[in-house]
Amino acid sequence: MPAPQRRDAVVVTVFMAALLVLPLVLGPSRYMLSVLMNCAGLSLVAFGVWITFSIGRINICQAGFALIGGYAMAILLSRWGVNFWLALPLAALVAGIAGGLIGAFILKLKGIYFAMLTICLTEAIRLAFLNGGDFTQGSHGITGLPQPFAGDSALPMYYLAVGLLALGLLVTWRVHYSRLGRIFRAMRLNEDLAESFGTHVWRYRVLAFSIACGLGGLGGAYFAVFTQSVYPQSFTVEHSIYYMLFCFLGGLEFVSGALLGAFALTILFELLSQFQQFQTLIYGVLMIVVILLLPNGLMSIGMRNEGNKP
């Protein structure tokens, strides 16, 4: 097993084991459980950005597909009375199909052109829901969504978040450490060369983007139920930039990079809340310092002699 894959396996095992037992340590603290649920949901959405990076595209529209998933979930639950356990995968499927249809046209672009277009796409999706009339309730959003578990305990929703995180990890792991992942990495290095060896580059691009958007939609659907509401401002371009930062900070060569980055940055932001008006400034400075000192992400610490490439 290559060194990056071994490190990925260790980090994933430790993280998932810790998340399973943390409620026993934290006790009935709803605040701490909410922070961890937020981290898990953000990681799930960020996995999609990480997969898009694996084909050499900078994805700044993940928030838009999280919004599609959130609204799909809200409409299925509140308007059509669909069961939660059916609505959850359907919301992810809607986002994935939307990603595939849109990706079939925009994935021909590369570099800064693709990145700029995805920014516009996020805003276009947000405006579409903002001006959706009675169907989306405009700026008022859709509120009062039912949660799948009765009672006041936060534990069921917490373990749902952990379960969805495990699912996102499994999908991303299977994609990266498989023949499909090798094809994606070959496309990232040189699409023309990959195509010369018989790889249907366009088809694989669309597949990668569909998987990425599906994960974003799944995360958005979870957040809609977690907060019991969804608004056009629930996911914006700013959120998409954060999802990218999670991947950069954790490490783009590691499946667990998005996971580590999301937990580290989200918990750091909560810890800095005591500094109030200086919170964002300190947060930004710390991120810049870490990225400058660790250009290959937190997962690369101590790997100088092992090599960072899978």
N, C-alpha and C positions, 0 to 999 in steps of 0.2 A: 504494500500500500504506500503510495507517495506521501512525502512528509506533509504537504498541505491537507491531503485527505485525512491523515491521521489526526492532525490538529483539529480539523473540522469535526471529526467524530468525537474527540474528547470534549470540545467546547459544547457541542450539541447535547451530549449525554449529561454533562454537568449542569447545563442550563435547564434541561427538561426535568432532571431529578430535583433540582433546587425549586423549580416552580411547583412541583407536586407537593413538596413538604413545607414550603414557606407558610401556607395558611396555619399550620400547626405552631409555627414560631411566632407569627404576627398576631395570632388570636383573632378577636372579632373586629380588628381595625379596618373599617370600610374604606378609609382614605388610602391606606397602603395597598389594599386589594385593588382599588380603582386605578391607582398609579400603574400597578403591574398589568391590569387588564388593558389599559391604554397602551402600554409598551408592547404587549402581545399583538394588539390590533394594528399598531403602526408597523411592527415587524412584518406582519402578513402582507400589508400593502407594499412595503418596501421590497419584498422578495420579487415582486413583479418588475420593479425598476432594475433590480440586479439582473434578472433574466434578460431584459432588453439590453443592458450593458454587454452581456455575453455575446451578442451579435454585432456589437460595435455601434449601437445607437444610443443617443442621450435622450432619455425619456423624461420630459417635463410635463406630461399630460396624465400622469397616473392619478392625480386628484380628480380629474374629470371622470375617469372610469370608476373610481371609488364612489363618486357622486351618482353615477348611473346605477351602480349596485345598491346604494342606499335608497334611491328613489324607487327602484324596482322592488326592493324589499318592502318599503312603506306602502306602495300601491297594492302589492299582492296581499299584504296583511290587512290593511285598513279598508280597501275598496272591494276586493274580491274574496276576502275571507279565507285565503289559502292557509293551510297549516304551516306553522313556522318551519318545521323540518323539511318541508317540500319547498317553501319559499326561499330558504337560504341557498340551496344549490341552484335554483332557478335564477336568482338574482346574479349569482356568479356567472351563469351561462349567458344571461342577457348581456352582461358587460363583456364577456369573452367574444361573443358573436359580433357585438358592436365594434370591438377592437379589431377583429379579423376583417370586417367589411371596410372600416376606415383605413386600417393598415395596408390593405391591398393597394391603396392609392398613394398614401404618404410615405411608405417605406422605400420608395424608389429614391428618395432624397437621402443625403448623408450629411454628417458633420453639423455645422452651425445652422444649415438650412433646415434640417430635420428638427433640431432643437427649437428653433424659432417658431416653426410651424406647430410644434406640440404645445408651446405656450399659448398660441392663438386658439388651439383646439380646446384647451382647458377652459379658457374664457368663453368660448363659443358654447360649450356644454353647459357652463354655469348660467349663461344668459338664456339658453333654451329653457332651462328649468325655471328661471326667474320669470320668464314670459309665457309660462305654460298654462296660464289661466286657471280654471277650476280643476284641471287635471292634476296640476302640481301645487296648487294653492299659492303660486307666486312667491313673493317675499315672506309670506307667513309660514311657508313650509308645511310639512305634514307632521303633526304632533300626536301625542297620546298613543303611541304604538305599544301594543301589548308585548310583554316579555314572556318567554316560554316557560318560566318557572314561577310557581306561586310562592308566597311567603316573603319575609323581609331579609332573609339571608342572602349575602352577596356571593356565597361560595358556588352555587350552581352556575351563575354567569361567569365567575372566575374560571371554573374548570372548562366551561364552553370555550372561553378565550384560549386556554392552554391547549385544548383539543384542536381548535382551528389553527393555532400556531404550529402544532405538530403536523397537521395536514399540509400546511404551506411549506414546512421544512421538508417533508417527504417528497412533495412534488418537485421542489427546487433541487433537492439532492438527486432524485432520479433523472432529472433533466441534465444536470451538470456532469454527474459521474456515470455517463452512459454514452452509447454511440451518438445519440442526439446531441449531447453536450460537446462531444469532439467536433461534430459538424458545425455547431454554433461557433466554437472557438476558431475553427478554420476560416469561417466566414468573417469573423472579426479581424483576423490577420490579413486576409486577402480574398475578397469575394470573387474576383476574376479567376484567380488560381483555383479556388474551390469549385467554381462552375466548370472549369476546364477538365476537372476530374469526374464530371458527371453529376455534381450536386445541383439540384433544382433550387437555386438560391432564393428566388422569389417566394417559393412555397414555404421554405423553412423560415424565412423572415416573418411571413404572415403567421405561421404556427407559433413562433416565439412570442410575437406581439399579442396573439390571442390568449396564450397562457398567462402572460404578464397582466393583461387587462382583466382576465378572469380572477386572478388573485386580488387585484385591486378592487374588483366588484365584490368579492367575498368579504374583504376587509371593510368596505363601505357598508355592506349589508349588516355586518356585525355591529358596527358603530351606530347604525340607525336604531337597532334594537337596544343596544347598551345605553344610549342617551334617550331612547324612546321618541326620537324626532329626527327629522332631516330637513335642512334648509339649503338654498342655493349657496350660502356662504359656509356650509359645513366643510367643503373641500375646495380650496382655491389654488392658484399658482404658487402661493407661499408654501402650502403644504407639499406640493410636488417637489419644491426645492429642498425641503426638509427630508423627503424620502431619498433624494439623491445624496444628501449629506450623510445620512445613515450608512449608505453603501460605501461612500468614500472613506468615512471614518473607520468602519469595520474592516474593510478590505475587499477589493473587487475580485480578488482571486480565490476567495473563500465563500462557500455557501453560507456559513454562519456570520459573514461580515455584516450583512444587513441586520441580522438579529442582534449582534453585539453593539453595533452603532446605534440602533433604535433604543435599546435599553440604556446605554451609556448616556446618550444625549438627553433623553427624556427624564431620566432620574437626576442628571446634573441640573437640568432646568428647574426641577422641583426643589432641589437643594439650594439653589440660588434665589429662591423666592423671597428669602428674608432680606435681600438687598434691594427689593422693590424697584425704584426707578433705574437702578444700575444693573438690574438683572440681565436684560438683553445685551447690554454692552459687555459685561463680563463673560457672558455666554459666548458671544461672538469672538472675543479675543482668545478665549480658551480653545475654541474650535480651530481658529487660524493657527495657533501655536502647535496644536496636536497634528494638524494636517501637514504643516511644514516639517515637523520633526519626524513624522511617520507617514511618508508619502504612499506607502503600501498598506496603510491601515493598522489598527490595533492588533489585528490577527497576525501581523508580521513580526511582532516583538519577539526577539530571541531566535529568529530564523535566519540570521545572516549566513550562518555556515551550512544551513540546510537548503537554501534557495527558496525563492518565493513562487516559482512557477510550477503549476501542476504538471 
